[in-house]
Amino acid sequence: MRIAAIFSGFDIIIDDGSHASWHQQLTLRTLFPRLEKGGLYIIEDLHYQPPGIEALYPGTRKTRAILEDGDALAALISGVDEATIFRSPIENDNPMDTGETAIIRKSR
């Protein structure tokens, strides 16, 4: 919150935090307004939410589901031009190596 109060005008913001849905959504709601028009907000490792942290916030909808639901996304943040989820081309048995990344473009 202190960083959001001090800085604004970001062209790109990358969320590489705890990966918990509640934290991803709090950060998105807090920092997305600080993004310049046309800027990109990136959430990496969208596919992985740590079970221990997720258990602390029961009932929190997965961030991926919100990004796929236009009404839910509009309720969380405004000014979204496009939200796209990319899956890593790496395919193997290690779930940490097959990630999903969301890229959200702010309207111009």
MOPAC internal coordinates of N, CA, C and O (Angstrom, degrees):
PM7 1SCF
backbone

  N    0.0000 0     0.00 0     0.00 0    0    0    0
  C    1.4502 1     0.00 0     0.00 0    1    0    0
  C    1.5337 1   110.00 1     0.00 0    2    1    0
  O    1.2310 1   120.86 1   142.80 1    3    2    1
  N    1.3336 1   115.97 1   -37.20 1    3    2    1
  C    1.4708 1   118.70 1   178.98 1    5    3    2
  C    1.5279 1   110.74 1   -65.72 1    6    5    3
  O    1.2310 1   120.32 1   138.06 1    7    6    5
  N    1.3124 1   116.99 1   -41.94 1    7    6    5
  C    1.4638 1   120.37 1   178.90 1    9    7    6
  C    1.5245 1   109.87 1   -63.38 1   10    9    7
  O    1.2310 1   120.51 1   135.88 1   11   10    9
  N    1.3210 1   116.64 1   -44.12 1   11   10    9
  C    1.4661 1   120.34 1  -179.96 1   13   11   10
  C    1.5222 1   111.45 1   -62.50 1   14   13   11
  O    1.2310 1   120.12 1   147.14 1   15   14   13
  N    1.3189 1   117.37 1   -32.86 1   15   14   13
  C    1.4620 1   120.95 1   179.72 1   17   15   14
  C    1.5307 1   112.05 1   -74.06 1   18   17   15
  O    1.2310 1   120.46 1   152.30 1   19   18   17
  N    1.3043 1   116.73 1   -27.70 1   19   18   17
  C    1.4659 1   120.95 1  -176.18 1   21   19   18
  C    1.5232 1   112.21 1   -89.59 1   22   21   19
  O    1.2310 1   120.62 1   136.37 1   23   22   21
  N    1.3301 1   116.43 1   -43.63 1   23   22   21
  C    1.4514 1   120.66 1  -171.59 1   25   23   22
  C    1.5254 1   111.68 1  -108.57 1   26   25   23
  O    1.2310 1   121.00 1   -29.02 1   27   26   25
  N    1.2989 1   115.69 1   150.98 1   27   26   25
  C    1.4568 1   122.61 1   171.66 1   29   27   26
  C    1.5181 1   107.61 1  -156.06 1   30   29   27
  O    1.2310 1   120.51 1    -4.25 1   31   30   29
  N    1.2998 1   116.64 1   175.75 1   31   30   29
  C    1.4452 1   120.18 1   176.99 1   33   31   30
  C    1.5127 1   114.28 1    82.11 1   34   33   31
  O    1.2310 1   120.00 1  -150.24 1   35   34   33
  N    1.3323 1   117.61 1    29.76 1   35   34   33
  C    1.4591 1   121.09 1   178.75 1   37   35   34
  C    1.5245 1   110.17 1   -76.13 1   38   37   35
  O    1.2310 1   120.44 1   -38.55 1   39   38   37
  N    1.3259 1   116.76 1   141.45 1   39   38   37
  C    1.4609 1   121.89 1   172.33 1   41   39   38
  C    1.5224 1   111.14 1   -87.99 1   42   41   39
  O    1.2310 1   121.12 1   146.12 1   43   42   41
  N    1.3300 1   115.45 1   -33.88 1   43   42   41
  C    1.4674 1   121.90 1  -179.79 1   45   43   42
  C    1.5264 1   108.35 1  -139.89 1   46   45   43
  O    1.2310 1   121.05 1   -44.31 1   47   46   45
  N    1.3245 1   115.59 1   135.69 1   47   46   45
  C    1.4634 1   121.77 1   172.22 1   49   47   46
  C    1.5234 1   106.27 1  -126.61 1   50   49   47
  O    1.2310 1   120.59 1   -49.04 1   51   50   49
  N    1.3384 1   116.48 1   130.96 1   51   50   49
  C    1.4602 1   121.69 1   177.95 1   53   51   50
  C    1.5210 1   108.98 1  -116.88 1   54   53   51
  O    1.2310 1   120.92 1   -60.48 1   55   54   53
  N    1.3271 1   115.84 1   119.52 1   55   54   53
  C    1.4574 1   122.04 1   177.18 1   57   55   54
  C    1.5257 1   108.03 1   -91.45 1   58   57   55
  O    1.2310 1   120.82 1   -71.11 1   59   58   57
  N    1.3189 1   116.03 1   108.89 1   59   58   57
  C    1.4570 1   122.82 1   175.99 1   61   59   58
  C    1.5276 1   107.24 1  -127.42 1   62   61   59
  O    1.2310 1   121.22 1  -130.93 1   63   62   61
  N    1.3227 1   115.27 1    49.07 1   63   62   61
  C    1.4581 1   121.15 1  -174.94 1   65   63   62
  C    1.5147 1   112.70 1   -88.88 1   66   65   63
  O    1.2310 1   121.32 1    44.03 1   67   66   65
  N    1.3182 1   115.08 1  -135.97 1   67   66   65
  C    1.4683 1   121.13 1  -173.86 1   69   67   66
  C    1.5274 1   112.92 1   -73.00 1   70   69   67
  O    1.2310 1   119.72 1   162.49 1   71   70   69
  N    1.3165 1   118.13 1   -17.51 1   71   70   69
  C    1.4652 1   125.32 1  -177.28 1   73   71   70
  C    1.5220 1   112.55 1    75.79 1   74   73   71
  O    1.2310 1   119.47 1   179.97 1   75   74   73
  N    1.3154 1   118.61 1    -0.03 1   75   74   73
  C    1.4649 1   121.17 1   176.65 1   77   75   74
  C    1.5277 1   108.99 1   -74.93 1   78   77   75
  O    1.2310 1   120.64 1   -40.91 1   79   78   77
  N    1.3194 1   116.37 1   139.09 1   79   78   77
  C    1.4645 1   121.46 1  -177.03 1   81   79   78
  C    1.5238 1   111.81 1   -54.98 1   82   81   79
  O    1.2310 1   120.23 1   133.40 1   83   82   81
  N    1.3264 1   117.16 1   -46.60 1   83   82   81
  C    1.4594 1   120.80 1  -178.30 1   85   83   82
  C    1.5266 1   110.81 1   -60.36 1   86   85   83
  O    1.2310 1   119.96 1   137.32 1   87   86   85
  N    1.3107 1   117.69 1   -42.68 1   87   86   85
  C    1.4655 1   122.07 1   178.83 1   89   87   86
  C    1.5289 1   111.32 1   -67.49 1   90   89   87
  O    1.2310 1   120.32 1   137.91 1   91   90   89
  N    1.3374 1   117.00 1   -42.09 1   91   90   89
  C    1.4645 1   120.20 1   178.28 1   93   91   90
  C    1.5275 1   110.74 1   -58.70 1   94   93   91
  O    1.2310 1   120.78 1   136.63 1   95   94   93
  N    1.3123 1   116.11 1   -43.37 1   95   94   93
  C    1.4602 1   120.48 1  -177.15 1   97   95   94
  C    1.5292 1   111.93 1   -72.71 1   98   97   95
  O    1.2310 1   119.96 1   142.86 1   99   98   97
  N    1.3142 1   117.67 1   -37.14 1   99   98   97
  C    1.4580 1   121.10 1   175.42 1  101   99   98
  C    1.5249 1   110.35 1   -62.23 1  102  101   99
  O    1.2310 1   120.63 1   134.42 1  103  102  101
  N    1.3216 1   116.40 1   -45.58 1  103  102  101
  C    1.4589 1   121.11 1  -179.82 1  105  103  102
  C    1.5240 1   110.59 1   -65.23 1  106  105  103
  O    1.2310 1   120.19 1   137.16 1  107  106  105
  N    1.3239 1   117.23 1   -42.84 1  107  106  105
  C    1.4562 1   121.10 1   178.48 1  109  107  106
  C    1.5308 1   110.84 1   -61.04 1  110  109  107
  O    1.2310 1   120.49 1   132.98 1  111  110  109
  N    1.3095 1   116.67 1   -47.02 1  111  110  109
  C    1.4738 1   121.78 1   179.86 1  113  111  110
  C    1.5339 1   111.10 1   -63.24 1  114  113  111
  O    1.2310 1   119.98 1   145.60 1  115  114  113
  N    1.3211 1   117.64 1   -34.40 1  115  114  113
  C    1.4643 1   122.16 1  -177.49 1  117  115  114
  C    1.5242 1   112.60 1   -80.86 1  118  117  115
  O    1.2310 1   120.27 1   136.78 1  119  118  117
  N    1.3246 1   117.09 1   -43.22 1  119  118  117
  C    1.4663 1   120.36 1  -172.00 1  121  119  118
  C    1.5232 1   115.20 1   -95.53 1  122  121  119
  O    1.2310 1   119.38 1   153.69 1  123  122  121
  N    1.3293 1   118.79 1   -26.31 1  123  122  121
  C    1.4605 1   120.19 1  -177.92 1  125  123  122
  C    1.5357 1   112.26 1   -56.42 1  126  125  123
  O    1.2310 1   118.86 1   139.90 1  127  126  125
  N    1.3264 1   119.77 1   -40.10 1  127  126  125
  C    1.4699 1   119.42 1   177.36 1  129  127  126
  C    1.5311 1   113.31 1   -62.01 1  130  129  127
  O    1.2310 1   119.39 1   158.89 1  131  130  129
  N    1.3209 1   118.77 1   -21.11 1  131  130  129
  C    1.4720 1   123.21 1   179.21 1  133  131  130
  C    1.5209 1   112.56 1   -82.98 1  134  133  131
  O    1.2310 1   120.42 1   174.37 1  135  134  133
  N    1.3150 1   116.80 1    -5.63 1  135  134  133
  C    1.4597 1   122.66 1  -178.61 1  137  135  134
  C    1.5303 1   109.43 1   -79.65 1  138  137  135
  O    1.2310 1   120.90 1   -41.14 1  139  138  137
  N    1.3320 1   115.89 1   138.86 1  139  138  137
  C    1.4670 1   120.87 1   175.68 1  141  139  138
  C    1.5311 1   109.75 1   -65.95 1  142  141  139
  O    1.2310 1   120.23 1   -23.99 1  143  142  141
  N    1.3230 1   117.16 1   156.01 1  143  142  141
  C    1.4602 1   121.25 1   174.68 1  145  143  142
  C    1.5241 1   108.68 1   -58.60 1  146  145  143
  O    1.2310 1   120.75 1   -45.55 1  147  146  145
  N    1.3242 1   116.17 1   134.45 1  147  146  145
  C    1.4559 1   121.25 1  -177.29 1  149  147  146
  C    1.5190 1   113.77 1    81.62 1  150  149  147
  O    1.2310 1   120.21 1   177.70 1  151  150  149
  N    1.3394 1   117.20 1    -2.30 1  151  150  149
  C    1.4601 1   121.57 1  -178.96 1  153  151  150
  C    1.5215 1   112.49 1   -73.12 1  154  153  151
  O    1.2310 1   121.32 1   -13.22 1  155  154  153
  N    1.3215 1   115.08 1   166.78 1  155  154  153
  C    1.4570 1   121.72 1  -177.58 1  157  155  154
  C    1.5235 1   111.28 1  -114.96 1  158  157  155
  O    1.2310 1   121.13 1   -44.77 1  159  158  157
  N    1.3211 1   115.44 1   135.23 1  159  158  157
  C    1.4586 1   122.99 1   174.81 1  161  159  158
  C    1.5267 1   105.89 1  -115.89 1  162  161  159
  O    1.2310 1   120.38 1   -58.00 1  163  162  161
  N    1.3194 1   116.87 1   122.00 1  163  162  161
  C    1.4578 1   122.08 1  -174.01 1  165  163  162
  C    1.5232 1   109.53 1  -116.99 1  166  165  163
  O    1.2310 1   121.30 1   -48.80 1  167  166  165
  N    1.3273 1   115.12 1   131.20 1  167  166  165
  C    1.4699 1   121.00 1   174.43 1  169  167  166
  C    1.5197 1   106.35 1  -117.12 1  170  169  167
  O    1.2310 1   120.73 1   -65.95 1  171  170  169
  N    1.3371 1   116.22 1   114.05 1  171  170  169
  C    1.4591 1   118.94 1  -178.36 1  173  171  170
  C    1.5271 1   110.18 1   -96.85 1  174  173  171
  O    1.2310 1   121.35 1   -20.21 1  175  174  173
  N    1.3176 1   115.02 1   159.79 1  175  174  173
  C    1.4699 1   122.48 1  -177.46 1  177  175  174
  C    1.5257 1   111.56 1    55.00 1  178  177  175
  O    1.2310 1   121.13 1  -136.81 1  179  178  177
  N    1.3154 1   115.44 1    43.19 1  179  178  177
  C    1.4606 1   121.78 1  -179.14 1  181  179  178
  C    1.5282 1   112.11 1   -62.80 1  182  181  179
  O    1.2310 1   120.64 1   154.23 1  183  182  181
  N    1.3176 1   116.38 1   -25.77 1  183  182  181
  C    1.4671 1   121.44 1  -176.16 1  185  183  182
  C    1.5266 1   112.73 1   -74.47 1  186  185  183
  O    1.2310 1   120.10 1   162.59 1  187  186  185
  N    1.3166 1   117.41 1   -17.41 1  187  186  185
  C    1.4696 1   119.81 1  -172.50 1  189  187  186
  C    1.5209 1   111.17 1  -113.93 1  190  189  187
  O    1.2310 1   120.82 1   -60.49 1  191  190  189
  N    1.3209 1   116.04 1   119.51 1  191  190  189
  C    1.4562 1   121.66 1   171.21 1  193  191  190
  C    1.5284 1   107.47 1  -119.37 1  194  193  191
  O    1.2310 1   120.19 1   -57.57 1  195  194  193
  N    1.3308 1   117.24 1   122.43 1  195  194  193
  C    1.4696 1   119.85 1  -177.46 1  197  195  194
  C    1.5290 1   110.74 1   -63.17 1  198  197  195
  O    1.2310 1   119.95 1   -56.85 1  199  198  197
  N    1.3233 1   117.70 1   123.15 1  199  198  197
  C    1.4636 1   120.93 1  -175.45 1  201  199  198
  C    1.5256 1   114.13 1   -55.90 1  202  201  199
  O    1.2310 1   120.23 1   140.46 1  203  202  201
  N    1.3252 1   117.17 1   -39.54 1  203  202  201
  C    1.4674 1   119.63 1  -178.63 1  205  203  202
  C    1.5224 1   112.72 1   -62.94 1  206  205  203
  O    1.2310 1   120.42 1   138.27 1  207  206  205
  N    1.3220 1   116.80 1   -41.73 1  207  206  205
  C    1.4673 1   120.17 1   179.51 1  209  207  206
  C    1.5184 1   110.10 1   -75.14 1  210  209  207
  O    1.2310 1   119.96 1   139.21 1  211  210  209
  N    1.3262 1   117.69 1   -40.79 1  211  210  209
  C    1.4611 1   120.85 1   178.51 1  213  211  210
  C    1.5271 1   110.59 1   -57.40 1  214  213  211
  O    1.2310 1   120.33 1   143.09 1  215  214  213
  N    1.3387 1   116.97 1   -36.91 1  215  214  213
  C    1.4688 1   121.12 1  -178.97 1  217  215  214
  C    1.5255 1   111.94 1   -64.82 1  218  217  215
  O    1.2310 1   120.01 1   156.23 1  219  218  217
  N    1.3242 1   117.58 1   -23.77 1  219  218  217
  C    1.4617 1   121.09 1   179.33 1  221  219  218
  C    1.5297 1   112.45 1   -73.25 1  222  221  219
  O    1.2310 1   120.57 1   161.74 1  223  222  221
  N    1.3365 1   116.52 1   -18.26 1  223  222  221
  C    1.4640 1   121.78 1  -176.59 1  225  223  222
  C    1.5271 1   110.29 1  -126.38 1  226  225  223
  O    1.2310 1   120.32 1  -114.89 1  227  226  225
  N    1.3364 1   116.99 1    65.11 1  227  226  225
  C    1.4645 1   119.33 1  -176.94 1  229  227  226
  C    1.5352 1   110.33 1   -62.18 1  230  229  227
  O    1.2310 1   121.37 1   -34.97 1  231  230  229
  N    1.3067 1   114.98 1   145.03 1  231  230  229
  C    1.4573 1   119.72 1   178.06 1  233  231  230
  C    1.5147 1   114.26 1    86.55 1  234  233  231
  O    1.2310 1   120.06 1   176.10 1  235  234  233
  N    1.3320 1   117.49 1    -3.90 1  235  234  233
  C    1.4590 1   120.05 1   177.48 1  237  235  234
  C    1.5186 1   108.85 1   -74.84 1  238  237  235
  O    1.2310 1   121.08 1   -53.53 1  239  238  237
  N    1.3022 1   115.54 1   126.47 1  239  238  237
  C    1.4647 1   120.87 1   178.76 1  241  239  238
  C    1.5287 1   109.26 1   -71.17 1  242  241  239
  O    1.2310 1   120.00 1   -36.24 1  243  242  241
  N    1.3098 1   117.61 1   143.76 1  243  242  241
  C    1.4639 1   121.56 1   178.60 1  245  243  242
  C    1.5246 1   109.57 1   -63.07 1  246  245  243
  O    1.2310 1   120.68 1   -39.55 1  247  246  245
  N    1.3084 1   116.30 1   140.45 1  247  246  245
  C    1.4609 1   121.99 1  -178.87 1  249  247  246
  C    1.5196 1   111.07 1   -59.81 1  250  249  247
  O    1.2310 1   120.26 1   140.38 1  251  250  249
  N    1.3083 1   117.11 1   -39.62 1  251  250  249
  C    1.4643 1   120.78 1   178.78 1  253  251  250
  C    1.5322 1   110.41 1   -57.08 1  254  253  251
  O    1.2310 1   120.13 1   135.85 1  255  254  253
  N    1.3240 1   117.36 1   -44.15 1  255  254  253
  C    1.4619 1   121.58 1  -179.79 1  257  255  254
  C    1.5267 1   111.26 1   -63.38 1  258  257  255
  O    1.2310 1   120.34 1   141.76 1  259  258  257
  N    1.3176 1   116.95 1   -38.24 1  259  258  257
  C    1.4594 1   120.49 1   178.24 1  261  259  258
  C    1.5227 1   110.74 1   -66.45 1  262  261  259
  O    1.2310 1   120.38 1   138.24 1  263  262  261
  N    1.3221 1   116.88 1   -41.76 1  263  262  261
  C    1.4596 1   120.75 1   179.60 1  265  263  262
  C    1.5251 1   112.01 1   -64.46 1  266  265  263
  O    1.2310 1   120.31 1   152.09 1  267  266  265
  N    1.3193 1   117.01 1   -27.91 1  267  266  265
  C    1.4698 1   121.43 1   179.29 1  269  267  266
  C    1.5261 1   112.33 1   -86.14 1  270  269  267
  O    1.2310 1   119.82 1   170.67 1  271  270  269
  N    1.3117 1   117.96 1    -9.33 1  271  270  269
  C    1.4667 1   123.44 1  -178.27 1  273  271  270
  C    1.5270 1   108.26 1  -112.28 1  274  273  271
  O    1.2310 1   120.52 1   -77.46 1  275  274  273
  N    1.3125 1   116.61 1   102.54 1  275  274  273
  C    1.4669 1   121.68 1  -175.44 1  277  275  274
  C    1.5136 1   114.02 1   -54.64 1  278  277  275
  O    1.2310 1   120.03 1   140.31 1  279  278  277
  N    1.3313 1   117.55 1   -39.69 1  279  278  277
  C    1.4712 1   120.59 1  -179.75 1  281  279  278
  C    1.5271 1   110.94 1   -67.94 1  282  281  279
  O    1.2310 1   120.65 1   138.03 1  283  282  281
  N    1.3367 1   116.36 1   -41.97 1  283  282  281
  C    1.4673 1   119.89 1   179.37 1  285  283  282
  C    1.5198 1   110.66 1   -66.60 1  286  285  283
  O    1.2310 1   120.20 1   140.65 1  287  286  285
  N    1.3250 1   117.22 1   -39.35 1  287  286  285
  C    1.4620 1   120.64 1   178.78 1  289  287  286
  C    1.5243 1   110.34 1   -65.68 1  290  289  287
  O    1.2310 1   120.38 1   137.86 1  291  290  289
  N    1.3277 1   116.88 1   -42.14 1  291  290  289
  C    1.4700 1   120.83 1   178.37 1  293  291  290
  C    1.5236 1   111.53 1   -64.36 1  294  293  291
  O    1.2310 1   120.13 1   149.57 1  295  294  293
  N    1.3316 1   117.35 1   -30.43 1  295  294  293
  C    1.4642 1   120.59 1   176.81 1  297  295  294
  C    1.5263 1   111.27 1   -72.43 1  298  297  295
  O    1.2310 1   120.27 1   152.29 1  299  298  297
  N    1.3310 1   117.09 1   -27.71 1  299  298  297
  C    1.4677 1   121.75 1  -179.59 1  301  299  298
  C    1.5249 1   111.66 1   -83.04 1  302  301  299
  O    1.2310 1   120.49 1   133.10 1  303  302  301
  N    1.3375 1   116.67 1   -46.90 1  303  302  301
  C    1.4676 1   121.98 1  -179.18 1  305  303  302
  C    1.5259 1   109.09 1  -142.27 1  306  305  303
  O    1.2310 1   120.71 1   -22.52 1  307  306  305
  N    1.3087 1   116.24 1   157.48 1  307  306  305
  C    1.4598 1   119.57 1   176.03 1  309  307  306
  C    1.5181 1   109.76 1  -117.95 1  310  309  307
  O    1.2310 1   121.28 1   -19.80 1  311  310  309
  N    1.3265 1   115.16 1   160.20 1  311  310  309
  C    1.4532 1   119.82 1   176.94 1  313  311  310
  C    1.5143 1   114.41 1    87.29 1  314  313  311
  O    1.2310 1   120.25 1  -153.12 1  315  314  313
  N    1.3252 1   117.12 1    26.88 1  315  314  313
  C    1.4643 1   120.72 1   179.55 1  317  315  314
  C    1.5205 1   109.08 1   -88.37 1  318  317  315
  O    1.2310 1   120.73 1   -53.35 1  319  318  317
  N    1.3181 1   116.21 1   126.65 1  319  318  317
  C    1.4533 1   121.67 1   175.14 1  321  319  318
  C    1.5256 1   109.91 1   -86.79 1  322  321  319
  O    1.2310 1   120.88 1   137.39 1  323  322  321
  N    1.3409 1   115.92 1   -42.61 1  323  322  321
  C    1.4559 1   120.81 1  -176.81 1  325  323  322
  C    1.5243 1   109.46 1  -159.22 1  326  325  323
  O    1.2310 1   120.87 1   -37.83 1  327  326  325
  N    1.3180 1   115.93 1   142.17 1  327  326  325
  C    1.4660 1   121.57 1   173.41 1  329  327  326
  C    1.5205 1   107.52 1  -129.51 1  330  329  327
  O    1.2310 1   120.84 1   -58.65 1  331  330  329
  N    1.3282 1   116.00 1   121.35 1  331  330  329
  C    1.4598 1   121.60 1  -176.16 1  333  331  330
  C    1.5274 1   108.98 1  -128.10 1  334  333  331
  O    1.2310 1   121.19 1   -39.84 1  335  334  333
  N    1.3246 1   115.32 1   140.16 1  335  334  333
  C    1.4604 1   120.85 1   177.04 1  337  335  334
  C    1.5228 1   108.30 1  -112.39 1  338  337  335
  O    1.2310 1   121.14 1   -53.24 1  339  338  337
  N    1.3295 1   115.42 1   126.76 1  339  338  337
  C    1.4597 1   122.12 1   179.62 1  341  339  338
  C    1.5156 1   109.35 1  -110.47 1  342  341  339
  O    1.2310 1   120.62 1   -42.01 1  343  342  341
  N    1.3113 1   116.43 1   137.99 1  343  342  341
  C    1.4573 1   121.61 1   175.51 1  345  343  342
  C    1.5129 1   108.49 1  -100.95 1  346  345  343
  O    1.2310 1   120.54 1   -41.44 1  347  346  345
  N    1.3123 1   116.57 1   138.56 1  347  346  345
  C    1.4568 1   122.11 1   178.69 1  349  347  346
  C    1.5283 1   109.95 1   -62.42 1  350  349  347
  O    1.2310 1   120.33 1   -38.64 1  351  350  349
  N    1.3114 1   116.98 1   141.36 1  351  350  349
  C    1.4647 1   119.14 1   177.08 1  353  351  350
  C    1.5219 1   113.28 1   -74.82 1  354  353  351
  O    1.2310 1   120.01 1   172.15 1  355  354  353
  N    1.3305 1   117.58 1    -7.85 1  355  354  353
  C    1.4619 1   120.91 1  -179.55 1  357  355  354
  C    1.5275 1   108.37 1   -75.99 1  358  357  355
  O    1.2310 1   120.15 1   -55.64 1  359  358  357
  N    1.2954 1   117.31 1   124.36 1  359  358  357
  C    1.4651 1   121.96 1   179.15 1  361  359  358
  C    1.5231 1   108.92 1  -124.53 1  362  361  359
  O    1.2310 1   120.26 1   -63.33 1  363  362  361
  N    1.3078 1   117.11 1   116.67 1  363  362  361
  C    1.4559 1   121.29 1   174.13 1  365  363  362
  C    1.5221 1   108.59 1  -159.08 1  366  365  363
  O    1.2310 1   119.53 1     9.06 1  367  366  365
  N    1.3012 1   118.50 1  -170.94 1  367  366  365
  C    1.4567 1   121.77 1  -175.05 1  369  367  366
  C    1.5205 1   113.97 1   -83.89 1  370  369  367
  O    1.2310 1   119.80 1   174.03 1  371  370  369
  N    1.3147 1   117.98 1    -5.97 1  371  370  369
  C    1.4585 1   121.01 1  -179.21 1  373  371  370
  C    1.5287 1   109.06 1   -90.94 1  374  373  371
  O    1.2310 1   119.61 1   -68.96 1  375  374  373
  N    1.3440 1   118.36 1   111.04 1  375  374  373
  C    1.4705 1   119.67 1  -177.06 1  377  375  374
  C    1.5241 1   113.59 1   -62.87 1  378  377  375
  O    1.2310 1   120.13 1   159.88 1  379  378  377
  N    1.3231 1   117.35 1   -20.12 1  379  378  377
  C    1.4656 1   119.52 1   178.91 1  381  379  378
  C    1.5256 1   111.68 1   -77.51 1  382  381  379
  O    1.2310 1   119.84 1   167.11 1  383  382  381
  N    1.3429 1   117.91 1   -12.89 1  383  382  381
  C    1.4605 1   121.40 1  -179.15 1  385  383  382
  C    1.5246 1   113.22 1   -98.51 1  386  385  383
  O    1.2310 1   119.96 1   177.77 1  387  386  385
  N    1.3141 1   117.68 1    -2.23 1  387  386  385
  C    1.4669 1   120.50 1  -179.14 1  389  387  386
  C    1.5192 1   108.15 1  -119.40 1  390  389  387
  O    1.2310 1   120.91 1  -101.23 1  391  390  389
  N    1.2993 1   115.87 1    78.77 1  391  390  389
  C    1.4421 1   120.36 1  -172.64 1  393  391  390
  C    1.5078 1   115.29 1   -93.41 1  394  393  391
  O    1.2310 1   121.99 1   -12.90 1  395  394  393
  N    1.2973 1   113.79 1   167.10 1  395  394  393
  C    1.4516 1   122.02 1   172.80 1  397  395  394
  C    1.5159 1   107.49 1  -123.40 1  398  397  395
  O    1.2310 1   121.10 1   -39.47 1  399  398  397
  N    1.3093 1   115.51 1   140.53 1  399  398  397
  C    1.4529 1   122.08 1   179.64 1  401  399  398
  C    1.5129 1   108.29 1  -126.37 1  402  401  399
  O    1.2310 1   120.50 1   -46.63 1  403  402  401
  N    1.3135 1   116.65 1   133.37 1  403  402  401
  C    1.4625 1   121.59 1   176.08 1  405  403  402
  C    1.5231 1   108.41 1  -103.15 1  406  405  403
  O    1.2310 1   121.31 1   -42.29 1  407  406  405
  N    1.3160 1   115.10 1   137.71 1  407  406  405
  C    1.4630 1   121.44 1   174.49 1  409  407  406
  C    1.5239 1   107.00 1  -123.82 1  410  409  407
  O    1.2310 1   121.40 1   -58.13 1  411  410  409
  N    1.3204 1   114.93 1   121.87 1  411  410  409
  C    1.4624 1   122.00 1  -178.50 1  413  411  410
  C    1.5207 1   107.87 1  -116.00 1  414  413  411
  O    1.2310 1   120.87 1   -57.64 1  415  414  413
  N    1.3090 1   115.94 1   122.36 1  415  414  413
  C    1.4749 1   120.26 1   179.98 1  417  415  414
  C    1.5356 1   108.52 1  -100.52 1  418  417  415
  O    1.2310 1   121.55 1   -49.89 1  419  418  417
  N    1.3270 1   114.63 1   130.11 1  419  418  417
  C    1.4565 1   120.45 1   177.66 1  421  419  418
  C    1.5273 1   109.64 1   -79.25 1  422  421  419
  O    1.2310 1   120.78 1   -39.92 1  423  422  421
  N    1.3172 1   116.11 1   140.08 1  423  422  421
  C    1.4692 1   120.83 1   179.61 1  425  423  422
  C    1.5171 1   110.97 1   -58.83 1  426  425  423
  O    1.2310 1   121.52 1   -30.41 1  427  426  425
  N    1.3151 1   114.70 1   149.59 1  427  426  425
  C    1.4807 1   120.96 1   179.01 1  429  427  426
  C    1.4966 1   111.06 1   -83.78 1  430  429  427
  O    1.2310 1   120.10 1   180.00 1  431  430  429

